[in-house]
Amino acid sequence: MPLQKDILLKMLSTMLSIRHFDSSLEDLFFENKIHGTAHASVGQEASAVGVIFALDEKDYVFSNHRGHAHCIAKGLDINKMMAELWGKSTGYCKGKGGSMHIMDLENRLMGTSGIVGGAIGLANGPAFKSKYKNLKEVSVAFFGDGGCNQGIFHESINLASIWKLPTVFVLENNHYGEATCVEYSCNIKNLSDRALSYGIPGLDANGSNVLDVYEKTSEAVKHARYGNGPTLIVVDTYRYKGHELGEPEGYRTKEEIKEHMENDCITNFKNFLINKRIITEEDYKIMDAEASKSVLDAIQFAQESPFPEKTETYLDTYV
C-alpha cells in the first residue's frame, strides 16, 4: 500500500534531523563539549527511518552504540538527547549516561548500548512477553556487521526461532566493524543467508532507499505480529564518518567514501519525492533549514542546561 504524503514528508524530515544532529557532533567533540565519545550515523539514516516507521508506537526498539538515528526515528526529543551528550541534568538519563546509554521507556526505546551485539539478546525479552500475553507487539534489535559474529547472535536467533518470538533482527551492514572490513570477518557474501540455518526468513534491504527498507521491514513485522516468528533483515548501508568521533581513519580510501556518498539515501529520497511531484526543490530547502535550526536549538538548550548536582552522584545507581 502506497504511503500517504504526510508520512513520506515525515520520513524525509526525520532523516534530515538525524543528518544534522549527527553532523553537528564532531565540532562539539573537538570543542570538548561532548564528554566521552559518540558514534555518528551520517549516511545510514534510511536504515533507522525505514525500519522504525514500519512499527507501531507500542513496539519495542533495542539500539546499539550508533543509536542516535534510532532514537530520533522513534520520536525522542533531540533537546534531551543533546543534553545527555553534554552530561547535563536535563538529558534522558540526567547526564549520567551519555551517547551510548540513551533510553526512553515511555517511547519504548529500550536503550542504546556500547556492548557489541548487546541488543540482540535483550529484544527477546519483551518479544516473549508479547507472545505469552498475546499482545501483538514486536521487538526490534539493531546491531552491526561486527555484532553478527558474537555468540549472542546465534543464541538469540536460535531461541526466537524455536519459540516463534515476534523479534525482528536488523543487521545494519555498514561494511566495517570498527576498522575491520566485513569481507575479512565473514566468509559469506550475503549475511542474510545466515537466517537459513535457523529456519527463518532472511531479507536484504537497500540502505540507500528508505522505501525499500520500509517495505522489507513491514513484511517482517507482519510476519512477527501474527505469530510466525522472527526475521533477519540485513540493511546494506554505509557510514560516512569514522567509527567514532575523532577517529584517525586509515583503513578505507577517500574514493570509496565518495562513491557511497554519490548514492546518498537522503538525496535519493529527495529526488524521488520531487519526481513524484510531492515536494519541490524549494520545499526541500525549507525542510532542511528547519532540521538544521532544530539541532542548533538543541545545542543551545544543552549549553544552557545545568550539570547534575554533586549530591546526585550516587543516585540512580546500583550499589
C-alpha positions in Angstrom: 0.0 0.0 0.0 1.5 3.4 -1.0 2.4 5.7 1.9 0.4 8.9 2.3 2.1 12.2 1.6 2.3 13.2 5.3 4.1 10.0 6.2 6.6 10.5 3.3 7.3 14.0 4.4 7.8 13.0 8.0 10.2 10.3 6.9 12.3 12.9 5.0 12.2 15.4 7.8 13.3 12.7 10.3 16.2 11.7 8.0 17.3 15.4 7.8 17.0 15.7 11.6 19.3 12.7 12.1 21.8 14.0 9.5 22.1 17.4 11.1 22.1 16.0 14.6 25.0 13.6 14.0 26.8 16.0 11.7 27.0 18.6 14.5 28.8 16.3 16.9 32.3 16.3 15.5 32.8 20.0 16.1 31.3 19.8 19.6 33.6 16.9 20.4 36.7 18.8 19.4 35.4 21.8 21.3 35.3 19.4 24.4 31.6 20.0 24.8 30.7 16.3 24.4 32.2 14.2 27.1 33.3 10.7 26.3 32.8 9.7 22.7 29.9 9.2 20.3 29.2 7.3 17.0 27.6 9.1 14.1 25.1 7.6 11.7 25.7 10.1 8.8 24.9 8.1 5.7 22.8 5.4 7.5 19.6 7.5 8.0 17.4 5.4 5.7 18.1 2.3 7.8 16.7 3.8 11.1 13.8 5.6 9.5 12.8 2.8 7.1 12.7 0.2 10.0 11.1 2.3 12.7 8.4 3.9 10.5 7.2 0.3 9.8 6.5 -0.2 13.5 3.6 0.8 15.8 4.2 3.0 18.9 3.7 0.0 21.1 6.6 -1.9 19.5 10.0 -2.1 21.3 13.3 -0.9 19.9 16.7 -2.0 21.2 19.6 0.1 19.8 23.4 -0.1 19.8 26.4 2.2 20.1 25.5 4.0 16.9 22.0 4.8 18.2 21.1 8.4 17.7 19.3 7.7 14.5 17.2 5.0 16.1 16.3 7.4 19.0 15.3 10.2 16.7 13.3 7.9 14.4 11.4 6.6 17.4 10.4 10.1 18.4 12.8 11.0 21.1 13.3 14.7 22.0 16.6 15.9 20.4 16.9 18.6 23.1 17.0 15.9 25.8 19.3 13.8 23.6 21.8 16.6 23.1 21.7 17.5 26.8 22.6 13.9 27.6 25.6 14.0 25.3 26.7 17.2 27.1 26.3 15.5 30.5 23.6 17.8 31.6 20.8 17.1 34.1 18.1 17.8 31.5 19.2 14.7 29.5 17.3 11.5 29.2 19.5 9.9 31.9 20.2 13.1 33.8 23.5 13.5 32.0 24.9 10.3 33.6 24.7 8.0 30.5 26.0 9.9 27.6 25.7 8.9 23.9 25.7 5.2 24.3 23.2 5.0 27.2 20.1 7.0 26.0 16.8 5.4 26.7 13.1 6.4 26.9 10.9 3.7 28.2 7.8 5.7 27.6 8.5 5.6 23.9 9.7 2.0 24.2 13.2 3.0 23.0 14.8 0.5 25.4 18.3 1.9 25.3 21.4 2.3 23.3 24.4 0.1 24.3 28.2 0.1 24.0 28.3 -3.7 24.1 28.8 -5.1 20.6 25.7 -7.2 19.9 24.2 -6.3 23.3 20.8 -5.5 21.9 20.3 -8.9 20.2 19.5 -11.0 23.3 17.6 -8.3 25.2 15.0 -7.9 22.4 13.7 -11.4 23.0 12.5 -10.4 26.5 9.5 -8.2 25.5 9.0 -10.4 22.5 8.5 -13.4 24.8 6.1 -11.3 26.9 4.2 -10.3 23.8 3.8 -13.9 22.7 2.9 -15.1 26.2 0.2 -12.5 26.7 -0.9 -12.4 23.0 -0.3 -8.6 22.8 0.7 -8.5 19.1 3.8 -6.3 20.0 7.0 -6.6 18.0 10.5 -6.2 19.4 13.4 -4.9 17.1 17.1 -5.4 17.7 19.6 -3.2 15.8 23.2 -4.4 15.5 26.1 -4.1 13.1 28.1 -6.5 11.0 30.5 -6.8 13.9 27.7 -7.9 16.2 26.6 -10.7 13.9 29.8 -12.6 14.8 29.1 -12.6 18.5 27.8 -15.7 20.2 24.7 -13.8 21.4 23.6 -13.6 17.7 23.4 -17.4 17.4 21.8 -17.9 20.8 19.2 -15.2 20.4 18.0 -16.0 16.9 18.0 -19.7 17.7 15.8 -19.2 20.7 13.5 -16.8 18.9 13.2 -19.3 16.0 12.3 -22.2 18.3 9.7 -20.2 20.3 8.5 -18.3 17.3 9.0 -15.0 19.1 7.9 -11.7 17.4 11.5 -10.4 17.1 12.9 -8.6 14.1 16.7 -8.7 14.0 18.1 -5.8 12.0 21.7 -6.1 10.9 23.0 -2.7 9.7 25.8 -3.8 7.5 27.9 -0.6 7.0 30.8 -2.8 5.8 33.1 -2.1 8.8 33.2 -3.5 12.3 35.2 -0.6 13.7 38.2 -0.8 11.2 37.7 -4.4 10.0 36.1 -4.8 6.6 33.2 -7.3 6.6 34.8 -9.4 3.9 37.6 -10.1 6.4 35.3 -11.2 9.2 32.6 -13.1 7.4 33.1 -15.9 4.8 29.8 -15.5 3.1 28.8 -12.7 0.7 25.1 -12.4 1.7 24.8 -12.1 5.5 21.1 -12.8 5.2 21.9 -16.4 4.3 22.6 -17.0 7.9 18.9 -17.0 8.5 18.6 -20.3 6.7 20.3 -22.2 9.5 17.6 -21.0 11.9 14.7 -21.8 9.6 13.6 -18.1 9.5 13.3 -15.6 6.6 16.3 -13.6 5.7 15.7 -10.3 3.8 18.1 -7.9 2.1 17.3 -4.2 2.1 18.9 -1.4 0.2 20.1 1.2 2.7 20.2 3.9 0.1 16.5 3.5 -0.5 14.4 4.3 2.6 11.2 2.9 1.0 12.9 -0.5 0.3 13.9 -0.7 3.9 10.4 0.2 5.0 8.8 -2.4 2.7 11.1 -5.2 3.8 10.6 -4.3 7.5 6.8 -4.1 7.0 6.9 -7.7 5.7 9.0 -8.8 8.7 6.8 -7.0 11.2 3.6 -8.5 9.8 5.2 -11.9 9.9 6.2 -11.5 13.5 3.0 -9.8 14.7 0.7 -12.6 13.6 2.6 -15.4 15.3 5.0 -16.6 12.5 8.2 -15.8 14.4 11.4 -13.8 13.7 13.1 -12.4 10.6 16.6 -11.4 10.0 16.9 -8.2 7.9 20.3 -7.1 6.5 20.4 -3.5 5.5 23.2 -2.7 3.2 24.3 0.8 4.3 27.5 2.9 4.8 28.7 5.4 7.3 30.5 8.5 6.0 32.2 9.3 9.3 34.7 7.2 11.2 33.8 4.5 13.7 33.7 7.1 16.5 34.2 10.9 16.8 37.9 11.9 16.5 38.9 8.6 14.9 42.1 8.8 12.8 40.9 6.9 9.8 43.3 5.0 7.6 41.5 1.7 6.7 39.4 3.0 3.7 40.1 5.3 0.8 38.5 8.7 0.1 37.5 7.3 -3.3 35.4 4.6 -1.5 33.7 7.1 0.7 33.0 9.4 -2.2 31.5 6.5 -4.2 29.0 5.8 -1.5 28.2 9.4 -0.9 27.1 9.7 -4.6 24.4 7.1 -3.7 23.2 9.1 -0.7 19.9 7.9 0.9 18.6 11.4 1.6 19.5 12.7 -1.9 17.8 9.6 -3.4 14.6 10.1 -1.4 14.5 13.8 -2.1 14.8 13.2 -5.9 12.1 10.5 -5.7 9.7 12.9 -3.9 10.5 15.7 -6.4 10.0 13.4 -9.4 6.6 12.3 -7.9 5.7 16.0 -7.5 5.2 15.5 -3.8 7.7 18.3 -3.0 9.7 20.9 -4.9 13.4 21.8 -4.5 12.3 24.9 -2.5 10.2 22.7 -0.2 13.3 20.6 0.4 15.4 23.6 1.3 12.8 24.8 3.8 12.7 21.3 5.4 16.5 21.1 5.6 16.7 24.6 7.1 14.1 23.6 9.7 16.0 20.5 10.6 19.2 22.5 10.9 17.6 25.0 13.2 16.1 22.4 15.5 19.6 21.0 16.1 21.0 24.4 16.7 18.2 25.0 19.2 19.1 21.6 20.9 22.7 22.7 21.2 21.6 26.0 22.9 19.3 24.0 25.2 22.1 21.7 26.2 24.5 24.6 26.7 22.1 26.5 28.9 21.2 23.4 31.0 22.8 22.8 34.3 25.1 19.9 35.2 23.8 17.5 37.8 24.4 18.5 41.4 27.2 16.7 43.3 24.6 15.4 45.7 23.2 13.3 42.9 26.4 11.4 42.3 25.2 8.2 43.9 21.6 8.4 42.9 20.2 6.3 40.0 22.9 3.7 40.6 23.0 0.1 41.8 25.2 -0.1 44.9 
